[in-house]
Amino acid sequence: MTETRAGLGKDTDELEGDPRTPMTTVASCLDVAGGQGGWCEDALAGIPLPDSPELSPALDRLHAVNSRQWDAEDRVRQAGDGEIPAIKREIDALNGNRHALIEQVDRILDAAWSANEGVPPLTESIGSALDRLSVQTLRIMHIERLVGRDAGTAERVAILRRQYDDLVWSIAVACEDLVSGRRRTPRPERMKLYGKSAR
């Protein structure tokens, strides 16, 4: 992976509320998530990113939220019946925070990479694709811990790494298309409201 971009090194114990809230510097969430510094660097390398002080913290926080959601989903599978509702509420809160961060990343990028409505949209936003890359990074990290315990694990890791490489390539090409004006981002409206009434 390439060198970690400046600013991707903050974490917080509190992930509720406004995703733009400044985070206390404790330790990089990338280190918390297995020392995988620069989880999105390969995808964004060489792309002219907007000079926004909010972008790197938002990406860092997105990875932290995904790491915590992964852990919560592991816990809920092992929890007793009485513990499940509280963990499910935690997962819903993390999911809502995650989507707010994806939208924040997209707003920052869309403002810099505006394209006219006459070009075809991407199938998903760059924020959503980076979210998938974050989850794939975590998946590889967790499966790598099982190598040696199961005969098929090493092969599974190799497959996951190929999928990671394909996703990195796809994101890089999509960013290039946005920067050049050949494509535009899809409509940003979010229909599912986590933890809120649909009425």
Buried (B, 14 or more C-beta within 10 A) or exposed (E): BEEBBEBBBBBBEEBEEEBEEEBEEEEBBBEBBBEBBBBBBBBBBEBEBEEBEBBBBBBBBBBBBBBBBBBBBEBBEEBEEEEEEEBBEBBBBBBBBBBBBBBBBBBBBBEBBEBEEEEEEBEBBBBBBBBBBBBBBBBBBBBBEEEEEEEEBEEBBEEBBEBBEEBBEBBBEBBBBBBEEEBBBBEEEEEEEBEEEEE
